[in-house]
């Protein structure tokens, strides 16, 4: 089995490839559908998820994959102590409205806790990744920079959220 650094690089590459697919679909236009829960879904959600899921299952066949659109379609993966968790286009509502506020999320959960993960921001070309206990980074244009959390100020923490979350 691959080590965590290799698993993170695998996820990073897939998030980058999925970002390119999403941007291609956005550029040529797409239709919007509604899922059973009334949330929106597009061809970009399905294409990005198909790319990510197929590659994860081929590269790490021993690790189950739980992906948003598969779950919405009724495919439920059996519980496991280790699994990939994929949201191929987080912020579909923002994506469909023309906003740049959407992302590709791929994480690895081990024993009920996040072990590592990546968040790609297709519209800006930013990619964020990290491994719990080993550090995190931001990659833009091939340049990777370490990122860190800050110590909360005495007046309290700052909360960041999108308009809909």
C-alpha positions in Angstrom: 0.0 0.0 0.0 1.1 3.6 -0.7 2.3 5.8 2.2 0.4 9.0 3.1 2.6 11.3 1.0 1.9 9.1 -2.1 -1.8 9.0 -1.3 -1.9 12.8 -0.9 -0.1 13.3 -4.3 -2.6 10.8 -5.9 -5.5 12.9 -4.6 -3.8 16.1 -5.6 -3.3 14.9 -9.1 -6.9 13.8 -9.4 -8.3 17.0 -8.0 -6.2 19.0 -10.5 -7.5 16.8 -13.4 -11.1 17.0 -12.2 -10.7 20.8 -12.0 -9.7 20.9 -15.7 -12.8 18.8 -16.6 -15.1 21.1 -14.6 -13.7 24.2 -16.3 -14.0 22.6 -19.8 -17.7 21.8 -19.1 -18.3 25.3 -17.7 -16.7 26.9 -20.8 -18.9 25.0 -23.3 -22.1 25.2 -21.2 -24.2 22.7 -19.3 -27.7 21.8 -18.2 -28.8 21.8 -14.5 -30.8 19.0 -13.0 -32.3 18.5 -9.5 -31.6 15.5 -7.2 -34.2 13.9 -5.0 -33.2 16.3 -2.1 -33.9 19.2 -4.5 -30.2 20.2 -4.6 -28.7 20.9 -8.1 -26.4 18.6 -10.0 -24.7 19.1 -13.4 -22.7 17.1 -16.0 -19.6 18.7 -14.3 -20.4 17.0 -11.0 -20.8 13.6 -12.7 -17.8 13.9 -15.0 -15.4 15.0 -12.2 -16.7 12.3 -9.9 -16.4 9.6 -12.5 -12.7 10.6 -13.2 -11.8 10.7 -9.5 -13.6 7.5 -8.4 -12.3 5.4 -11.3 -8.7 6.5 -10.7 -9.0 6.0 -6.9 -10.5 2.5 -7.3 -7.8 1.6 -9.9 -4.9 3.0 -7.9 -6.0 2.0 -4.3 -8.4 -0.9 -4.8 -8.2 -1.9 -1.2 -9.6 1.5 -0.1 -13.4 2.0 -0.5 -14.6 5.2 -2.1 -17.6 7.1 -0.9 -18.7 9.7 -3.5 -21.5 12.3 -3.3 -23.2 11.6 -6.6 -23.0 7.8 -6.2 -24.6 8.1 -2.8 -27.3 10.3 -4.2 -27.9 7.7 -6.8 -28.3 5.0 -4.2 -24.8 3.4 -4.2 -24.0 2.9 -0.6 -20.5 1.7 0.2 -20.1 -0.6 3.2 -18.6 0.9 6.3 -14.8 0.6 6.7 -12.1 1.8 9.0 -10.3 3.4 6.0 -12.1 5.1 3.0 -11.9 7.9 0.5 -14.5 10.6 0.8 -15.1 12.6 -2.5 -17.2 15.7 -3.2 -16.3 16.3 -6.8 -17.9 19.7 -7.1 -18.6 21.3 -3.7 -20.7 24.4 -4.4 -22.7 23.3 -7.4 -25.2 26.1 -6.8 -22.4 28.7 -7.0 -21.0 26.9 -10.1 -24.3 27.1 -11.8 -24.8 30.7 -11.0 -21.5 31.7 -12.5 -19.7 32.3 -9.3 -16.1 31.1 -8.8 -16.9 29.9 -5.3 -16.7 26.1 -5.8 -14.1 23.4 -5.1 -13.1 19.7 -5.6 -12.7 17.9 -2.3 -10.9 14.5 -1.8 -10.1 13.2 1.7 -8.9 10.0 3.3 -10.6 9.0 6.5 -8.8 6.5 8.8 -10.5 5.1 12.0 -13.2 7.8 11.8 -10.8 10.7 11.5 -9.5 12.7 8.5 -6.0 11.6 7.8 -5.2 13.7 4.7 -6.9 15.6 2.0 -6.9 18.1 -0.8 -9.2 21.0 -1.9 -8.8 22.3 -5.4 -10.3 25.7 -6.4 -10.7 25.3 -10.2 -11.5 29.0 -10.9 -8.3 30.2 -9.3 -6.0 27.3 -10.0 -5.2 26.9 -6.2 -4.7 23.5 -4.7 -4.5 23.0 -0.9 -3.4 19.8 0.7 -2.3 18.3 4.0 -1.6 15.3 6.1 -2.7 15.4 9.8 0.4 15.8 12.0 2.7 16.4 9.0 1.6 19.8 7.7 -0.3 21.5 4.9 0.5 23.4 1.7 -0.9 25.6 -1.0 0.1 25.0 -4.6 -0.4 27.5 -7.4 1.2 27.4 -10.8 3.5 24.6 -9.7 4.8 26.5 -6.7 4.1 24.9 -3.4 4.2 27.0 -0.1 3.7 25.7 3.4 0.6 27.0 5.2 -0.1 27.0 8.9 -3.0 27.7 11.2 -2.8 30.8 13.3 -3.1 31.2 17.0 -6.6 32.5 17.7 -6.6 36.2 18.9 -7.8 37.0 22.4 -11.1 38.4 20.9 -11.9 35.0 19.5 -11.8 33.0 16.2 -12.9 34.1 12.8 -15.5 32.0 11.0 -15.4 31.8 7.2 -18.4 30.3 5.3 -20.0 30.6 1.9 -23.3 32.3 1.4 -25.1 28.9 1.4 -23.1 26.9 4.0 
